[in-house]
Amino acid sequence: MHLKPIIAANWKMNHGPTDARAFLQRFLAQAPRQHDRTLVFFPSALTFSAVMESVRERPDIWVGVQNVYSEAQGAYTGENSVLMARDAGARVALIGHSERRHVFGETDAATTKKCALVSQARLVPMLCVGETLAEREAGATAAVVERQLTAGIAELEDPSVATMMLAYEPVWAIGTGRTATPDDASDIHGVLRRALAARIGEKAAAGVPILYGGSVNRGNAATLLAAPEVDGLLVGGASLDPDAWSSIVRS
Ligand code: PGA
C-alpha cells in the first residue's frame, strides 16, 4: 500500500508564540496546500494556540503535542493532559520521543499508559521508538524497537493500533548530523511492520504510517522518503527554519 506521506516538524523547546507566528507567515507563503501529503507541527504547549490560529485555513496541516502526562487530569503541577490537548485542537500526540525516554527517564510502562489515554481521547498517538548507539553496536536494534512497540500498543484495541502512527528515530541519529541509511531505515521499518502485522494482520499493518527521524535535512529528505517502508519524516533541527522546512515538505 502506498500511504500519503506525513512530514512532521518537532520543534522541541524552540519557538515561542511570536517566533511561531513569524515562521508560519513566511512558511505558508512558500508552501501552498499540497493534497498528496499531510504536514504536522509539534510546537511547545505554550506555542500551540499560536500555531493553531496561524494554520486555521489549512486543513492539510495538523497540529500535535510533544507529550502528554500519563493521567487524564488532576494534581500534577506543570504537566499537560491529553484532554487539554484535544480541547485545544490537537489531532496527534508524540509519545515516547527519545528525549522523553533518555533525558526525562520515561519508561516503556509510561508509554503504555500514554498511548492508551491518547487513543481513548480520540487523538492519534505517534509512538517514537529507537535504539541507542550501544544497543545498535550490540546488535539489539530490532529487539529494542520491538520491545518499545509492544509496550506502546499493549493497552490499545486493535482498531486503535491500525490508526496510530510510528516514528523510528535511532537515538544516535537525533541532532547529531548522522542519519540511518535509507536501507537501514527500511530494514527497521520492516521489523516494525512485521510486528504490527503479528498483532493486527498484514492488511491493517500496511496502513500504519512509519516515519523516519534523526538528522533529516533538505539534502537527505527526498532519498529517505523514497526508501521502501518509509511513509514520512519526523524532523527536529531542520524544521526550525521556514526556508529549510518548506524545501523539505516539497521533497
Ligand atoms: P533532529 O531531531 O532532526 O534534530 O535529529 C529529530 C527528532 O528528535 O524528532
Residues whose N, C-alpha, C, O or C-beta is under 5 A from the ligand:
A	BS01	PGA	N10 A173 I174 G175 T176 G213 G214 S215 V216 L234 V235 G236 G237 A238
